[in-house]
Amino acid sequence: MPPKVKVTKEEIVRAALDLVRQSGAAALNARAVANRLGCSTQPVFSNYATMEELRQDVLQAADGCYQKHIAEGMRDRATGCPPYKASGMAYISFARREKELFKLLFMRDRTGEKIEEDRRSVAPLLRLISANTGMSEDDAYFFHLEMWIYVHGIATMIATGYLNWDEEQIGRMMADAYEGIRSRRVGGS
């Protein structure tokens, strides 16, 4: 009898993440992951009591990919744009390069999920906005929400293939939105 194949949790998550990247979140099931790994479903269910547990680990891995992409985009800023704009450009770039992971993270049905507002996660961006505009933290937070909704709309249209604007056009549009929202918030009109 051949020895049992040892498959680690990390290998399962990596295979599941690759499956989602290629075929979307709806394709994630034990049989598809096992096929990617070249084994039966037994190792999947030896490591995970339920598929929901695996989905949560895949979400966490996808978020890790996203966080790395954003950090690199803000650090590298190859486009020469300021850090706050670089974060939006990186968000849109992630939607372009990782369409299915973007959809998994930002376009899934959240019904039943407990969603908590957490300003700490955007605190560095709020400090950037405040430093560049003189806005209070509260105003910076609402400014950021308006900009994020705008940027998310562009990213969603790119991830779904509705449009395919180049970075220059997106950068100009983001600058226009930034200036418009900033002048309304700072100018008080």
DATAUR-V972462 format. One record per backbone hydrogen bond with DSSP energy under -0.5 kcal/mol. CO is the residue of the C=O (numbers start at 1). NH is the residue of the N-H. Records with the same first field share a line. If there is no record, write none. Layout:
CO = NH ; NH
//
This chain:
5 = 7
8 = 12
9 = 13
10 = 14
11 = 15
12 = 16
13 = 17
14 = 18
15 = 19
16 = 20
17 = 21
18 = 22
19 = 23
20 = 24
24 = 27
25 = 28
27 = 29
29 = 33
30 = 34
31 = 35
32 = 36
33 = 37
34 = 38 ; 39
41 = 45
42 = 46
43 = 47
44 = 48
50 = 54
51 = 55
52 = 56
53 = 57
54 = 58
55 = 59
56 = 60
57 = 61
58 = 62
59 = 63
60 = 64
61 = 65
62 = 66
63 = 67
64 = 68
65 = 69
66 = 70
67 = 71
68 = 72
69 = 73
70 = 74
71 = 75
72 = 76
73 = 77
77 = 80
82 = 86
83 = 87
84 = 88
85 = 89
86 = 90
87 = 91
88 = 92
89 = 93
90 = 94
91 = 95
92 = 96
93 = 97
94 = 98
98 = 102
99 = 103
100 = 104
101 = 105
102 = 106
103 = 107
110 = 113
113 = 115
114 = 116
118 = 121
119 = 122 ; 123
120 = 123
122 = 126
123 = 127
124 = 128
125 = 129
126 = 130
127 = 131
128 = 132
129 = 133
130 = 134
136 = 140
137 = 141
138 = 142
139 = 143
140 = 144
141 = 145
142 = 146
143 = 147
144 = 148
145 = 149
146 = 150
147 = 151
148 = 152
149 = 153
150 = 154
151 = 155
152 = 156
153 = 157
154 = 158
155 = 159
156 = 160
157 = 162 ; 163
158 = 161
166 = 170
167 = 171
168 = 172
169 = 173
170 = 174
171 = 175
172 = 176
173 = 177
174 = 178
175 = 179
176 = 180
177 = 181
178 = 182
179 = 183
180 = 184
181 = 185
182 = 186 ; 187
183 = 187 ; 189
184 = 188
//
